Protein backbone atom coordinates (compact mmCIF):
# COMPACT_ATOMS: atom_id res chain seq x y z
CA UNK A 1 0.00 0.00 0.00
CA UNK A 2 1.14 3.59 -0.68
CA UNK A 3 0.36 6.85 1.12
CA UNK A 4 -1.88 7.83 -1.81
CA UNK A 5 -3.87 4.60 -1.36
CA UNK A 6 -4.25 5.27 2.38
CA UNK A 7 -5.28 8.86 1.57
CA UNK A 8 -7.93 7.58 -0.88
CA UNK A 9 -9.38 5.26 1.78
CA UNK A 10 -9.95 7.98 4.39
CA UNK A 11 -13.22 10.00 4.43
CA UNK A 12 -11.31 13.29 3.94
CA UNK A 13 -7.96 11.86 2.89
CA UNK A 14 -5.09 13.31 4.90
CA UNK A 15 -6.72 16.76 4.54
CA UNK A 16 -6.46 18.59 7.88
CA UNK A 17 -4.73 15.65 9.59
CA UNK A 18 -2.52 17.05 12.36
CA UNK A 19 1.02 15.74 12.68
CA UNK A 20 1.60 14.82 16.33
CA UNK A 21 5.04 13.25 15.82
CA UNK A 22 7.36 12.32 12.96
CA UNK A 23 10.11 9.80 13.76
CA UNK A 24 12.68 8.08 11.56
CA UNK A 25 14.35 4.87 12.75
CA UNK A 26 17.33 4.63 10.42
CA UNK A 27 18.47 1.30 11.81
CA UNK A 28 15.10 -0.33 11.08
CA UNK A 29 14.52 1.80 7.95
CA UNK A 30 11.12 2.86 9.25
CA UNK A 31 9.22 6.15 9.39
CA UNK A 32 6.41 6.55 11.92
CA UNK A 33 4.00 9.48 11.71
CA UNK A 34 1.45 9.89 14.49
CA UNK A 35 -1.57 11.87 13.34
CA UNK A 36 -4.93 13.15 14.43
CA UNK A 37 -6.99 12.31 11.33
CA UNK A 38 -10.05 14.42 10.53
CA UNK A 39 -13.06 12.15 9.90
CA UNK A 40 -15.67 14.91 10.01
CA UNK A 41 -18.77 15.17 7.86
CA UNK A 42 -21.96 17.28 7.86
CA UNK A 43 -23.49 15.45 10.82
CA UNK A 44 -20.26 15.31 12.85
CA UNK A 45 -17.85 17.99 11.58
CA UNK A 46 -15.38 17.74 14.45
CA UNK A 47 -14.78 13.98 14.42
CA UNK A 48 -11.10 13.00 14.68
CA UNK A 49 -9.22 9.81 15.46
CA UNK A 50 -5.59 9.18 16.33
CA UNK A 51 -3.66 7.04 13.87
CA UNK A 52 -0.15 5.81 13.27
CA UNK A 53 1.17 5.73 9.70
CA UNK A 54 4.22 3.53 9.22
CA UNK A 55 6.48 3.42 6.17
CA UNK A 56 8.53 0.19 6.09
CA UNK A 57 11.76 -0.28 4.13
CA UNK A 58 12.18 3.48 4.09
CA UNK A 59 14.21 4.55 1.05
CA UNK A 60 14.23 8.26 1.88
CA UNK A 61 12.33 11.06 3.50
CA UNK A 62 13.02 14.73 3.07
CA UNK A 63 11.29 17.95 4.05
CA UNK A 64 11.33 21.10 1.96
CA UNK A 65 12.56 24.17 3.74
CA UNK A 66 9.69 26.24 5.05
CA UNK A 67 8.54 29.52 3.59
CA UNK A 68 9.29 31.65 6.65
CA UNK A 69 6.86 34.33 5.49
CA UNK A 70 3.94 32.07 6.38
CA UNK A 71 5.26 29.58 8.95
CA UNK A 72 2.97 29.13 11.96
CA UNK A 73 4.25 27.62 15.20
CA UNK A 74 1.20 27.92 17.43
CA UNK A 75 -0.37 24.55 16.54
CA UNK A 76 0.40 21.08 15.20
CA UNK A 77 1.21 21.20 11.48
CA UNK A 78 -1.64 19.96 9.25
CA UNK A 79 -1.44 17.98 6.03
CA UNK A 80 -3.37 18.40 2.84
CA UNK A 81 -3.20 15.19 0.82
CA UNK A 82 -0.80 12.52 -0.41
CA UNK A 83 0.29 12.38 -4.05
CA UNK A 84 2.25 9.51 -5.58
CA UNK A 85 5.14 10.33 -7.90
CA UNK A 86 4.32 10.73 -11.55
CA UNK A 87 3.20 14.35 -11.63
CA UNK A 88 6.28 15.57 -9.80
CA UNK A 89 9.94 14.65 -9.58
CA UNK A 90 12.98 15.10 -7.38
CA UNK A 91 16.49 13.73 -8.04
CA UNK A 92 16.12 10.90 -5.48
CA UNK A 93 13.40 9.29 -7.63
CA UNK A 94 15.95 8.37 -10.29
CA UNK A 95 17.29 5.58 -8.06
CA UNK A 96 14.02 4.38 -6.53
CA UNK A 97 14.08 0.54 -6.55
CA UNK A 98 11.37 -1.46 -8.30
CA UNK A 99 8.48 -2.24 -5.98
CA UNK A 100 8.93 0.96 -3.93
CA UNK A 101 6.57 3.95 -3.93
CA UNK A 102 7.25 7.65 -3.51
CA UNK A 103 4.68 10.11 -2.16
CA UNK A 104 4.59 13.70 -1.06
CA UNK A 105 2.31 15.53 1.36
CA UNK A 106 1.78 19.27 1.63
CA UNK A 107 2.10 20.82 5.10
CA UNK A 108 -0.06 23.94 5.44
CA UNK A 109 1.74 25.67 8.30
CA UNK A 110 5.16 25.24 6.68
CA UNK A 111 4.08 25.97 3.07
CA UNK A 112 6.25 23.04 2.07
CA UNK A 113 6.27 19.34 1.21
CA UNK A 114 7.26 16.14 2.98
CA UNK A 115 8.64 13.56 0.55
CA UNK A 116 8.65 9.86 1.47
CA UNK A 117 9.67 6.70 -0.35
CA UNK A 118 9.47 3.15 0.91
CA UNK A 119 8.23 -0.34 0.11
CA UNK A 120 4.99 -0.31 2.11
CA UNK A 121 2.76 2.07 4.02
CA UNK A 122 0.17 1.18 6.62
CA UNK A 123 -2.26 2.96 8.91
CA UNK A 124 -3.29 1.68 12.34
CA UNK A 125 -6.03 3.42 14.32
CA UNK A 126 -5.21 4.36 17.93
CA UNK A 127 -8.14 4.89 20.27
CA UNK A 128 -11.69 5.90 19.46
CA UNK A 129 -13.24 8.79 17.54
CA UNK A 130 -13.26 12.06 19.52
CA UNK A 131 -14.48 15.61 18.95
CA UNK A 132 -11.64 17.99 18.11
CA UNK A 133 -13.66 21.06 17.18
CA UNK A 134 -16.73 22.45 18.92
CA UNK A 135 -19.91 22.47 16.84
CA UNK A 136 -20.88 25.88 15.36
NUKE-297827 format. One line per field, with one value per atom (N, C-alpha, C, O): residue number from 1; residue in three letters; x, y, z; atom name. Coordinates in Angstrom, 2 decimals. Example, Ala and Ser with C-alpha at 12.3 -4.5 7.8 and 13.67 -1.06 7.14 Angstrom:
! residues 2
i = 1:1:1:1:2:2:2:2
aa = Ala:Ala:Ala:Ala:Ser:Ser:Ser:Ser
east = 13.19:12.30:13.20:14.24:12.85:13.67:12.90:13.41
north = -5.69:-4.50:-3.30:-3.32:-2.25:-1.06:0.03:1.14
up = 7.80:7.80:7.80:8.46:7.08:7.14:7.87:8.04
at = N:CA:C:O:N:CA:C:O
END
This chain:
! residues 136
i = 1:1:1:1:2:2:2:2:3:3:3:3:4:4:4:4:5:5:5:5:6:6:6:6:7:7:7:7:8:8:8:8:9:9:9:9:10:10:10:10:11:11:11:11:12:12:12:12:13:13:13:13:14:14:14:14:15:15:15:15:16:16:16:16:17:17:17:17:18:18:18:18:19:19:19:19:20:20:20:20:21:21:21:21:22:22:22:22:23:23:23:23:24:24:24:24:25:25:25:25:26:26:26:26:27:27:27:27:28:28:28:28:29:29:29:29:30:30:30:30:31:31:31:31:32:32:32:32:33:33:33:33:34:34:34:34:35:35:35:35:36:36:36:36:37:37:37:37:38:38:38:38:39:39:39:39:40:40:40:40:41:41:41:41:42:42:42:42:43:43:43:43:44:44:44:44:45:45:45:45:46:46:46:46:47:47:47:47:48:48:48:48:49:49:49:49:50:50:50:50:51:51:51:51:52:52:52:52:53:53:53:53:54:54:54:54:55:55:55:55:56:56:56:56:57:57:57:57:58:58:58:58:59:59:59:59:60:60:60:60:61:61:61:61:62:62:62:62:63:63:63:63:64:64:64:64:65:65:65:65:66:66:66:66:67:67:67:67:68:68:68:68:69:69:69:69:70:70:70:70:71:71:71:71:72:72:72:72:73:73:73:73:74:74:74:74:75:75:75:75:76:76:76:76:77:77:77:77:78:78:78:78:79:79:79:79:80:80:80:80:81:81:81:81:82:82:82:82:83:83:83:83:84:84:84:84:85:85:85:85:86:86:86:86:87:87:87:87:88:88:88:88:89:89:89:89:90:90:90:90:91:91:91:91:92:92:92:92:93:93:93:93:94:94:94:94:95:95:95:95:96:96:96:96:97:97:97:97:98:98:98:98:99:99:99:99:100:100:100:100:101:101:101:101:102:102:102:102:103:103:103:103:104:104:104:104:105:105:105:105:106:106:106:106:107:107:107:107:108:108:108:108:109:109:109:109:110:110:110:110:111:111:111:111:112:112:112:112:113:113:113:113:114:114:114:114:115:115:115:115:116:116:116:116:117:117:117:117:118:118:118:118:119:119:119:119:120:120:120:120:121:121:121:121:122:122:122:122:123:123:123:123:124:124:124:124:125:125:125:125:126:126:126:126:127:127:127:127:128:128:128:128:129:129:129:129:130:130:130:130:131:131:131:131:132:132:132:132:133:133:133:133:134:134:134:134:135:135:135:135:136:136:136:136
aa = Unk:Unk:Unk:Unk:Unk:Unk:Unk:Unk:Unk:Unk:Unk:Unk:Unk:Unk:Unk:Unk:Unk:Unk:Unk:Unk:Unk:Unk:Unk:Unk:Unk:Unk:Unk:Unk:Unk:Unk:Unk:Unk:Unk:Unk:Unk:Unk:Unk:Unk:Unk:Unk:Unk:Unk:Unk:Unk:Unk:Unk:Unk:Unk:Unk:Unk:Unk:Unk:Unk:Unk:Unk:Unk:Unk:Unk:Unk:Unk:Unk:Unk:Unk:Unk:Unk:Unk:Unk:Unk:Unk:Unk:Unk:Unk:Unk:Unk:Unk:Unk:Unk:Unk:Unk:Unk:Unk:Unk:Unk:Unk:Unk:Unk:Unk:Unk:Unk:Unk:Unk:Unk:Unk:Unk:Unk:Unk:Unk:Unk:Unk:Unk:Unk:Unk:Unk:Unk:Unk:Unk:Unk:Unk:Unk:Unk:Unk:Unk:Unk:Unk:Unk:Unk:Unk:Unk:Unk:Unk:Unk:Unk:Unk:Unk:Unk:Unk:Unk:Unk:Unk:Unk:Unk:Unk:Unk:Unk:Unk:Unk:Unk:Unk:Unk:Unk:Unk:Unk:Unk:Unk:Unk:Unk:Unk:Unk:Unk:Unk:Unk:Unk:Unk:Unk:Unk:Unk:Unk:Unk:Unk:Unk:Unk:Unk:Unk:Unk:Unk:Unk:Unk:Unk:Unk:Unk:Unk:Unk:Unk:Unk:Unk:Unk:Unk:Unk:Unk:Unk:Unk:Unk:Unk:Unk:Unk:Unk:Unk:Unk:Unk:Unk:Unk:Unk:Unk:Unk:Unk:Unk:Unk:Unk:Unk:Unk:Unk:Unk:Unk:Unk:Unk:Unk:Unk:Unk:Unk:Unk:Unk:Unk:Unk:Unk:Unk:Unk:Unk:Unk:Unk:Unk:Unk:Unk:Unk:Unk:Unk:Unk:Unk:Unk:Unk:Unk:Unk:Unk:Unk:Unk:Unk:Unk:Unk:Unk:Unk:Unk:Unk:Unk:Unk:Unk:Unk:Unk:Unk:Unk:Unk:Unk:Unk:Unk:Unk:Unk:Unk:Unk:Unk:Unk:Unk:Unk:Unk:Unk:Unk:Unk:Unk:Unk:Unk:Unk:Unk:Unk:Unk:Unk:Unk:Unk:Unk:Unk:Unk:Unk:Unk:Unk:Unk:Unk:Unk:Unk:Unk:Unk:Unk:Unk:Unk:Unk:Unk:Unk:Unk:Unk:Unk:Unk:Unk:Unk:Unk:Unk:Unk:Unk:Unk:Unk:Unk:Unk:Unk:Unk:Unk:Unk:Unk:Unk:Unk:Unk:Unk:Unk:Unk:Unk:Unk:Unk:Unk:Unk:Unk:Unk:Unk:Unk:Unk:Unk:Unk:Unk:Unk:Unk:Unk:Unk:Unk:Unk:Unk:Unk:Unk:Unk:Unk:Unk:Unk:Unk:Unk:Unk:Unk:Unk:Unk:Unk:Unk:Unk:Unk:Unk:Unk:Unk:Unk:Unk:Unk:Unk:Unk:Unk:Unk:Unk:Unk:Unk:Unk:Unk:Unk:Unk:Unk:Unk:Unk:Unk:Unk:Unk:Unk:Unk:Unk:Unk:Unk:Unk:Unk:Unk:Unk:Unk:Unk:Unk:Unk:Unk:Unk:Unk:Unk:Unk:Unk:Unk:Unk:Unk:Unk:Unk:Unk:Unk:Unk:Unk:Unk:Unk:Unk:Unk:Unk:Unk:Unk:Unk:Unk:Unk:Unk:Unk:Unk:Unk:Unk:Unk:Unk:Unk:Unk:Unk:Unk:Unk:Unk:Unk:Unk:Unk:Unk:Unk:Unk:Unk:Unk:Unk:Unk:Unk:Unk:Unk:Unk:Unk:Unk:Unk:Unk:Unk:Unk:Unk:Unk:Unk:Unk:Unk:Unk:Unk:Unk:Unk:Unk:Unk:Unk:Unk:Unk:Unk:Unk:Unk:Unk:Unk:Unk:Unk:Unk:Unk:Unk:Unk:Unk:Unk:Unk:Unk:Unk:Unk:Unk:Unk:Unk:Unk:Unk:Unk:Unk:Unk:Unk:Unk:Unk:Unk:Unk:Unk:Unk:Unk:Unk:Unk:Unk:Unk:Unk:Unk:Unk:Unk:Unk:Unk:Unk:Unk:Unk:Unk:Unk:Unk:Unk:Unk:Unk:Unk:Unk:Unk:Unk:Unk:Unk:Unk:Unk:Unk:Unk:Unk:Unk:Unk:Unk:Unk:Unk:Unk:Unk:Unk:Unk:Unk:Unk:Unk:Unk:Unk:Unk:Unk:Unk:Unk:Unk:Unk
east = 0.84:0.00:0.90:1.99:0.42:1.14:0.40:-0.72:1.03:0.36:-0.85:-1.87:-0.75:-1.88:-3.06:-4.20:-2.80:-3.87:-4.52:-5.73:-3.70:-4.25:-5.10:-6.22:-4.58:-5.28:-6.64:-7.64:-6.69:-7.93:-8.95:-10.15:-8.49:-9.38:-9.92:-10.76:-9.47:-9.95:-11.09:-11.08:-12.07:-13.22:-12.82:-13.45:-11.78:-11.31:-9.86:-9.18:-9.37:-7.96:-7.14:-7.60:-5.93:-5.09:-5.39:-4.73:-6.39:-6.72:-7.02:-7.86:-6.33:-6.46:-6.03:-6.38:-5.30:-4.73:-3.58:-2.74:-3.56:-2.52:-1.37:-1.58:-0.16:1.02:1.32:1.58:1.28:1.60:3.08:3.74:3.60:5.04:5.47:4.66:6.76:7.36:8.72:9.62:8.88:10.11:10.68:9.97:11.98:12.68:13.59:14.38:13.45:14.35:15.25:14.86:16.44:17.33:17.83:18.05:18.01:18.47:17.44:17.79:16.17:15.10:14.53:13.67:15.01:14.52:13.00:12.27:12.54:11.12:10.81:11.51:9.73:9.22:7.87:7.01:7.68:6.41:5.88:6.57:4.66:4.00:2.73:1.83:2.65:1.45:0.60:1.08:-0.67:-1.57:-2.87:-3.27:-3.53:-4.93:-5.65:-5.55:-6.36:-6.99:-8.40:-9.19:-8.72:-10.05:-10.99:-10.77:-12.05:-13.06:-14.40:-15.39:-14.43:-15.67:-16.50:-15.99:-17.81:-18.77:-19.85:-19.72:-20.92:-21.96:-22.60:-22.89:-22.82:-23.49:-22.54:-22.98:-21.25:-20.26:-18.97:-17.98:-18.99:-17.85:-16.55:-15.48:-16.60:-15.38:-14.76:-13.82:-15.27:-14.78:-13.32:-12.96:-12.50:-11.10:-10.77:-11.50:-9.69:-9.22:-7.70:-7.15:-7.05:-5.59:-5.22:-5.89:-4.14:-3.66:-2.15:-1.52:-1.60:-0.15:0.06:-0.42:0.79:1.17:2.62:3.48:2.87:4.22:4.66:3.94:5.84:6.48:7.60:8.55:7.50:8.53:9.50:9.16:10.70:11.76:11.93:11.95:12.05:12.18:13.37:14.49:13.13:14.21:14.74:15.95:13.82:14.23:13.02:11.87:13.31:12.33:13.07:14.21:12.42:13.02:11.91:10.79:12.23:11.29:11.82:12.99:10.95:11.33:11.58:11.03:12.42:12.56:11.27:10.61:10.94:9.69:9.78:10.86:8.64:8.54:8.32:7.21:9.35:9.29:8.32:7.99:7.85:6.86:5.55:4.83:5.24:3.94:3.98:2.92:5.14:5.26:4.49:4.59:3.72:2.97:3.48:3.64:3.72:4.25:3.32:3.73:2.09:1.20:0.26:-0.65:0.47:-0.37:0.38:1.45:-0.19:0.40:0.29:-0.74:1.31:1.21:0.14:-0.03:-0.59:-1.64:-1.29:-0.67:-1.70:-1.44:-2.59:-3.68:-2.31:-3.37:-3.72:-4.74:-2.90:-3.20:-1.89:-0.82:-1.98:-0.80:-0.90:-1.96:0.22:0.29:1.43:2.55:1.17:2.25:3.05:2.56:4.30:5.14:4.51:3.69:4.87:4.32:4.07:4.40:3.46:3.20:4.28:4.23:5.22:6.28:7.55:7.50:8.68:9.94:10.94:10.91:11.81:12.98:14.12:13.85:15.37:16.49:16.51:16.94:16.07:16.12:15.25:15.48:14.27:13.40:14.12:13.68:15.21:15.95:16.50:16.71:16.72:17.29:16.30:16.71:15.04:14.02:13.92:13.67:14.12:14.08:12.68:11.68:12.65:11.37:10.61:11.20:9.30:8.48:8.36:7.67:9.03:8.93:8.01:7.85:7.41:6.57:7.23:8.07:6.83:7.25:6.00:5.21:5.83:4.68:5.16:6.26:4.32:4.59:3.29:2.20:3.45:2.31:2.61:3.71:1.63:1.78:1.47:0.48:2.31:2.10:1.72:2.52:0.48:-0.06:0.78:1.16:1.07:1.74:3.18:3.74:3.77:5.16:5.23:6.29:4.10:4.08:5.15:5.88:5.23:6.25:5.79:4.73:6.60:6.27:7.12:8.26:6.53:7.26:7.29:6.25:8.48:8.64:9.02:9.85:8.41:8.65:8.71:7.92:9.63:9.67:9.97:10.80:9.28:9.47:8.79:8.23:8.85:8.23:6.74:5.93:6.38:4.99:4.61:5.44:3.33:2.76:1.54:0.81:1.35:0.17:-0.35:0.38:-1.62:-2.26:-2.92:-3.65:-2.66:-3.29:-3.99:-3.38:-5.28:-6.03:-5.62:-5.35:-5.56:-5.21:-6.35:-6.58:-7.05:-8.14:-9.41:-9.51:-10.37:-11.69:-11.83:-10.98:-12.92:-13.24:-13.51:-14.16:-13.02:-13.26:-13.57:-13.30:-14.13:-14.48:-13.31:-12.91:-12.78:-11.64:-12.11:-11.53:-13.15:-13.66:-15.04:-15.82:-15.36:-16.73:-17.67:-17.26:-18.92:-19.91:-20.26:-20.24:-20.57:-20.88:-22.14:-22.54
north = -1.17:0.00:1.25:1.23:2.32:3.59:4.63:4.38:5.77:6.85:7.35:7.69:7.39:7.83:6.87:7.32:5.58:4.60:4.75:4.65:5.01:5.27:6.53:6.54:7.59:8.86:8.64:9.20:7.83:7.58:6.80:6.89:6.06:5.26:5.98:5.43:7.20:7.98:8.90:9.37:9.16:10.00:11.36:11.84:11.98:13.29:13.22:14.24:12.01:11.86:12.31:12.25:12.76:13.31:14.79:15.43:15.34:16.76:17.11:16.48:18.10:18.59:17.58:17.75:16.54:15.65:16.39:16.99:16.35:17.05:16.09:14.97:16.54:15.74:15.90:17.01:14.81:14.82:14.50:15.10:13.56:13.25:12.65:12.09:12.77:12.32:11.75:12.50:10.43:9.80:8.83:7.98:8.98:8.08:7.17:7.63:5.87:4.87:4.39:3.53:4.95:4.63:3.20:2.58:2.67:1.30:0.31:-0.66:0.56:-0.33:0.10:-0.59:1.24:1.80:1.95:1.42:2.70:2.86:4.31:4.92:4.83:6.15:5.97:5.27:6.60:6.55:7.97:8.84:8.18:9.48:9.28:8.55:9.93:9.89:11.11:12.24:10.84:11.87:11.90:10.91:13.03:13.15:13.34:14.40:12.32:12.31:12.87:12.46:13.83:14.42:13.48:13.16:13.04:12.15:12.85:12.22:14.15:14.91:14.87:14.67:15.07:15.17:16.16:16.78:16.31:17.28:17.02:17.96:15.75:15.45:15.46:15.59:15.32:15.31:15.96:15.28:17.30:17.99:17.94:18.10:17.72:17.74:16.39:16.30:15.33:13.98:13.79:14.06:13.31:13.00:11.64:11.15:11.05:9.81:9.76:10.10:9.32:9.18:7.98:6.95:8.12:7.04:7.07:8.10:5.93:5.81:5.33:4.26:6.11:5.73:5.28:5.98:4.09:3.53:3.24:2.60:3.72:3.42:2.43:2.76:1.23:0.19:0.20:0.65:-0.29:-0.28:1.13:1.33:2.08:3.48:3.67:3.28:4.27:4.55:5.96:6.18:6.91:8.26:9.02:8.67:10.04:11.06:12.39:12.46:13.41:14.73:15.77:15.56:16.86:17.95:19.18:19.54:19.82:21.10:22.11:22.00:23.09:24.17:24.98:25.12:25.51:26.24:27.63:28.22:28.13:29.52:30.33:30.35:30.97:31.65:32.83:33.33:33.26:34.33:33.87:34.66:32.57:32.07:31.03:30.56:30.65:29.58:29.93:31.05:28.96:29.13:28.10:26.93:28.53:27.62:27.48:26.95:27.94:27.92:26.71:26.66:25.74:24.55:23.41:23.62:22.20:21.08:21.35:21.87:21.02:21.20:20.28:19.15:20.75:19.96:19.64:20.44:18.46:17.98:18.34:18.67:18.26:18.40:17.03:16.46:16.49:15.19:14.51:15.11:13.26:12.52:12.35:12.04:12.57:12.38:11.43:11.62:10.39:9.51:10.19:11.08:9.75:10.33:10.06:9.15:10.83:10.73:12.13:12.43:12.97:14.35:15.29:16.50:14.77:15.57:14.72:13.50:15.39:14.65:15.37:16.59:14.60:15.10:14.15:13.02:14.58:13.73:12.33:11.37:12.20:10.90:9.84:8.64:10.26:9.29:8.49:7.40:9.04:8.37:7.01:6.13:6.84:5.58:4.78:3.87:5.09:4.38:2.93:2.70:1.95:0.54:0.13:0.72:-0.87:-1.46:-1.97:-2.54:-1.77:-2.24:-1.24:-1.52:-0.09:0.96:2.06:2.22:2.82:3.95:5.22:5.19:6.33:7.65:8.51:8.53:9.22:10.11:11.43:11.52:12.43:13.70:14.18:13.88:14.95:15.53:16.99:17.34:17.84:19.27:19.58:19.09:20.40:20.82:22.31:23.16:22.58:23.94:24.96:25.99:24.68:25.67:25.95:26.99:25.05:25.24:25.73:26.16:25.66:25.97:25.18:25.71:23.89:23.04:21.59:21.24:20.75:19.34:18.42:18.74:17.27:16.14:15.09:14.71:14.61:13.56:12.27:12.27:11.16:9.86:8.80:8.82:7.86:6.70:5.46:5.49:4.39:3.15:2.01:2.20:0.83:-0.34:-0.43:-0.73:-0.19:-0.31:0.79:1.31:1.12:2.07:1.42:0.67:1.71:1.18:2.22:3.11:2.09:2.96:2.08:1.14:2.39:1.68:2.73:3.72:2.50:3.42:3.24:2.12:4.34:4.36:5.03:6.23:4.30:4.89:5.04:4.54:5.73:5.90:7.30:8.16:7.49:8.79:9.78:9.43:11.01:12.06:13.36:13.50:14.31:15.61:16.57:16.86:17.06:17.99:19.44:20.30:19.69:21.06:21.15:20.20:22.27:22.45:22.66:23.19:22.26:22.47:23.95:24.65:24.43:25.88:26.27:27.43
up = 0.00:0.00:0.00:0.56:-0.64:-0.68:0.17:0.60:0.40:1.12:0.34:0.94:-0.97:-1.81:-1.63:-1.57:-1.56:-1.36:0.02:0.15:1.04:2.38:2.33:2.84:1.72:1.57:0.91:1.36:-0.15:-0.88:-0.04:-0.29:0.94:1.78:3.00:3.72:3.24:4.39:3.95:2.81:4.82:4.43:3.85:2.91:4.42:3.94:3.49:3.40:3.20:2.89:4.09:5.23:3.83:4.90:5.13:5.94:4.41:4.54:6.01:6.65:6.50:7.88:8.95:10.12:8.57:9.59:10.27:9.60:11.59:12.36:12.65:13.11:12.37:12.68:14.17:14.63:14.90:16.33:16.54:17.40:15.76:15.82:14.49:13.74:14.22:12.96:13.35:13.71:13.27:13.76:12.73:12.19:12.48:11.56:12.39:13.20:12.16:12.75:11.61:10.82:11.53:10.42:10.48:9.45:11.67:11.81:11.26:10.58:11.55:11.08:9.73:9.16:9.21:7.95:7.99:7.15:9.02:9.25:9.64:10.43:9.05:9.39:10.05:9.53:11.20:11.92:12.07:12.61:11.60:11.71:12.53:12.12:13.67:14.49:14.14:14.14:13.83:13.34:14.12:14.75:14.07:14.43:13.10:12.49:12.66:11.33:11.43:12.28:10.56:10.53:9.79:8.62:10.47:9.90:9.72:9.36:9.97:10.01:8.74:7.64:8.95:7.86:8.31:9.36:7.52:7.86:9.22:9.96:9.56:10.82:12.01:13.15:11.76:12.85:12.36:12.12:12.21:11.58:12.36:11.76:13.65:14.45:14.74:15.54:14.12:14.42:13.98:12.83:14.92:14.68:15.30:16.17:14.86:15.46:15.32:14.28:16.38:16.33:15.49:15.51:14.74:13.87:13.80:14.03:13.48:13.27:11.85:11.46:11.06:9.70:9.76:10.28:9.21:9.22:7.79:7.03:7.45:6.17:6.46:7.18:5.90:6.09:4.91:3.82:5.14:4.13:3.57:2.36:4.47:4.09:3.16:3.49:2.01:1.05:1.29:1.30:1.48:1.88:2.41:2.14:3.16:3.50:3.54:4.00:3.06:3.07:3.23:2.77:3.86:4.05:3.34:3.48:2.56:1.96:3.07:4.16:2.77:3.74:3.74:2.71:4.89:5.05:4.44:4.35:4.02:3.59:4.87:5.40:5.35:6.65:6.68:7.76:5.53:5.49:6.12:6.73:5.97:6.38:7.49:7.92:7.96:8.95:10.21:10.72:10.72:11.96:12.96:12.62:14.19:15.20:16.40:17.44:16.28:17.43:17.46:18.29:16.58:16.54:15.85:15.27:15.92:15.20:13.71:13.26:12.92:11.48:10.90:11.36:9.88:9.25:7.81:7.10:7.39:6.03:5.11:5.55:3.82:2.84:2.28:2.66:1.41:0.82:0.45:0.55:0.04:-0.41:-1.92:-2.45:-2.61:-4.05:-4.35:-3.86:-5.15:-5.58:-6.68:-7.37:-6.85:-7.90:-9.25:-9.40:-10.21:-11.55:-12.09:-13.23:-11.25:-11.63:-11.10:-11.36:-10.37:-9.80:-9.79:-9.93:-9.62:-9.58:-8.69:-8.54:-8.10:-7.38:-7.75:-8.15:-7.62:-8.04:-7.40:-8.05:-6.16:-5.48:-6.17:-5.98:-6.95:-7.63:-8.70:-9.07:-9.22:-10.29:-9.85:-10.69:-8.57:-8.06:-7.22:-6.49:-7.31:-6.53:-7.02:-8.21:-6.13:-6.55:-7.02:-6.63:-7.86:-8.30:-7.09:-6.17:-7.09:-5.98:-4.84:-3.86:-4.95:-3.93:-4.45:-5.66:-3.55:-3.93:-3.42:-2.53:-4.00:-3.51:-3.45:-4.39:-2.35:-2.16:-1.58:-1.02:-1.73:-1.06:-0.43:-0.91:0.65:1.36:1.63:2.06:1.39:1.63:3.09:3.64:3.72:5.10:5.09:4.71:5.50:5.44:6.20:5.64:7.45:8.30:7.87:8.22:7.13:6.68:5.24:4.78:4.51:3.07:2.34:1.51:2.68:2.07:2.03:2.55:1.41:1.21:2.08:2.43:2.42:2.98:1.88:1.34:1.54:0.55:1.26:2.17:0.84:1.47:0.40:-0.55:0.54:-0.35:0.49:1.40:0.18:0.91:0.17:-0.91:0.75:0.11:0.45:-0.43:1.71:2.11:3.09:3.84:3.06:4.02:4.66:4.02:5.93:6.62:7.60:8.03:7.94:8.91:9.96:9.63:11.23:12.34:13.20:13.61:13.47:14.32:15.77:16.22:16.50:17.93:18.68:18.51:19.50:20.27:19.45:18.33:20.05:19.46:18.85:19.03:18.13:17.54:18.68:19.66:18.53:19.52:18.79:17.60:19.52:18.95:19.15:20.28:18.07:18.11:18.09:18.75:17.32:17.18:17.80:17.69:18.44:18.92:17.75:16.71:17.91:16.84:16.76:17.77:15.54:15.36:16.10:16.06
at = N:CA:C:O:N:CA:C:O:N:CA:C:O:N:CA:C:O:N:CA:C:O:N:CA:C:O:N:CA:C:O:N:CA:C:O:N:CA:C:O:N:CA:C:O:N:CA:C:O:N:CA:C:O:N:CA:C:O:N:CA:C:O:N:CA:C:O:N:CA:C:O:N:CA:C:O:N:CA:C:O:N:CA:C:O:N:CA:C:O:N:CA:C:O:N:CA:C:O:N:CA:C:O:N:CA:C:O:N:CA:C:O:N:CA:C:O:N:CA:C:O:N:CA:C:O:N:CA:C:O:N:CA:C:O:N:CA:C:O:N:CA:C:O:N:CA:C:O:N:CA:C:O:N:CA:C:O:N:CA:C:O:N:CA:C:O:N:CA:C:O:N:CA:C:O:N:CA:C:O:N:CA:C:O:N:CA:C:O:N:CA:C:O:N:CA:C:O:N:CA:C:O:N:CA:C:O:N:CA:C:O:N:CA:C:O:N:CA:C:O:N:CA:C:O:N:CA:C:O:N:CA:C:O:N:CA:C:O:N:CA:C:O:N:CA:C:O:N:CA:C:O:N:CA:C:O:N:CA:C:O:N:CA:C:O:N:CA:C:O:N:CA:C:O:N:CA:C:O:N:CA:C:O:N:CA:C:O:N:CA:C:O:N:CA:C:O:N:CA:C:O:N:CA:C:O:N:CA:C:O:N:CA:C:O:N:CA:C:O:N:CA:C:O:N:CA:C:O:N:CA:C:O:N:CA:C:O:N:CA:C:O:N:CA:C:O:N:CA:C:O:N:CA:C:O:N:CA:C:O:N:CA:C:O:N:CA:C:O:N:CA:C:O:N:CA:C:O:N:CA:C:O:N:CA:C:O:N:CA:C:O:N:CA:C:O:N:CA:C:O:N:CA:C:O:N:CA:C:O:N:CA:C:O:N:CA:C:O:N:CA:C:O:N:CA:C:O:N:CA:C:O:N:CA:C:O:N:CA:C:O:N:CA:C:O:N:CA:C:O:N:CA:C:O:N:CA:C:O:N:CA:C:O:N:CA:C:O:N:CA:C:O:N:CA:C:O:N:CA:C:O:N:CA:C:O:N:CA:C:O:N:CA:C:O:N:CA:C:O:N:CA:C:O:N:CA:C:O:N:CA:C:O:N:CA:C:O:N:CA:C:O:N:CA:C:O:N:CA:C:O:N:CA:C:O:N:CA:C:O:N:CA:C:O:N:CA:C:O:N:CA:C:O:N:CA:C:O:N:CA:C:O:N:CA:C:O:N:CA:C:O:N:CA:C:O:N:CA:C:O:N:CA:C:O:N:CA:C:O:N:CA:C:O:N:CA:C:O:N:CA:C:O:N:CA:C:O:N:CA:C:O
END
